[in-house]
Amino acid sequence: QMVLRARGDLSGEVALLEGIDGNGIDAAYRFEGLGLVKARLGLWLEAEHDLREAVARAHGDGRVYASLAEFLRQRGRPGEAIAVARQAEASLA
């Protein structure tokens, strides 16, 4: 995914992410990646939905929480970002 992102191949990146199936952390990474792609495209509502879905499936993976927190911070929602960041921190303990 990182290579596709670096090359600017959004369609390849989306195809790769959509090809990931499964549950648990695999699904969390799929939704996290799709959310980040949609955020880069300015699809804010869809991006937030996917990032929140990733958190719901992450089962304590702090990286996924951090992605949502950063998204919220960039969208000018610092209070929500801090709350999610605290959840990320708690997931690491």
C-alpha positions in Angstrom: 0.0 0.0 0.0 2.8 2.4 0.8 4.3 1.9 -2.6 1.0 2.6 -4.3 0.5 5.7 -2.1 4.0 7.0 -2.9 3.3 6.5 -6.6 0.0 8.3 -6.3 -1.9 5.2 -7.6 -5.2 5.8 -5.7 -7.2 3.3 -7.8 -4.5 0.6 -7.1 -4.5 1.5 -3.5 -8.3 1.2 -3.2 -8.3 -2.1 -5.2 -5.6 -3.5 -2.8 -7.6 -2.5 0.3 -10.9 -3.7 -1.1 -9.3 -7.0 -1.8 -8.6 -7.6 1.9 -11.3 -9.7 3.5 -11.6 -11.3 6.8 -12.4 -10.1 10.3 -10.6 -8.6 13.2 -7.4 -6.7 12.6 -7.3 -7.4 8.8 -10.7 -5.7 8.5 -9.6 -2.9 10.7 -6.6 -2.2 8.5 -8.8 -2.4 5.4 -11.2 0.2 6.8 -8.3 2.4 8.1 -6.7 2.4 4.7 -9.9 3.2 2.9 -10.7 5.9 5.4 -7.3 7.5 4.8 -7.6 7.4 1.1 -11.1 9.0 1.2 -9.7 11.7 3.5 -7.1 12.5 0.9 -9.9 12.8 -1.6 -11.9 15.1 0.6 -14.7 12.6 1.2 -14.9 13.6 4.8 -18.1 11.7 5.9 -17.1 8.5 4.2 -13.6 8.8 5.6 -14.8 9.3 9.1 -17.2 6.4 8.8 -14.4 4.0 7.6 -12.0 5.2 10.3 -14.6 4.6 13.0 -15.4 1.2 11.6 -11.6 0.5 11.7 -11.6 1.4 15.4 -14.6 -0.8 16.1 -12.8 -3.8 14.6 -9.3 -3.0 15.9 -9.6 -4.8 19.2 -7.2 -2.4 20.9 -4.7 -1.6 18.1 -3.5 1.9 19.0 -2.4 2.7 15.5 -6.0 2.6 14.2 -7.2 4.9 17.0 -4.3 7.3 16.2 -5.4 7.5 12.6 -8.9 8.5 13.6 -7.5 11.0 16.2 -5.3 12.6 13.5 -8.2 12.8 11.1 -10.4 14.5 13.7 -7.6 16.9 14.6 -7.1 17.9 10.9 -10.8 18.5 10.6 -10.7 21.0 13.4 -12.3 18.8 16.1 -9.6 18.8 18.8 -11.9 17.7 21.6 -12.9 14.5 19.8 -9.4 13.9 18.7 -8.1 14.1 22.3 -10.8 11.6 23.4 -9.8 9.2 20.7 -6.1 9.7 21.4 -6.8 8.8 25.0 -8.5 5.6 23.9 -5.5 4.8 21.8 -3.2 5.4 24.8 -5.5 3.2 27.0 -5.4 0.4 24.3 -1.6 0.3 24.7 -1.6 -0.1 28.4 
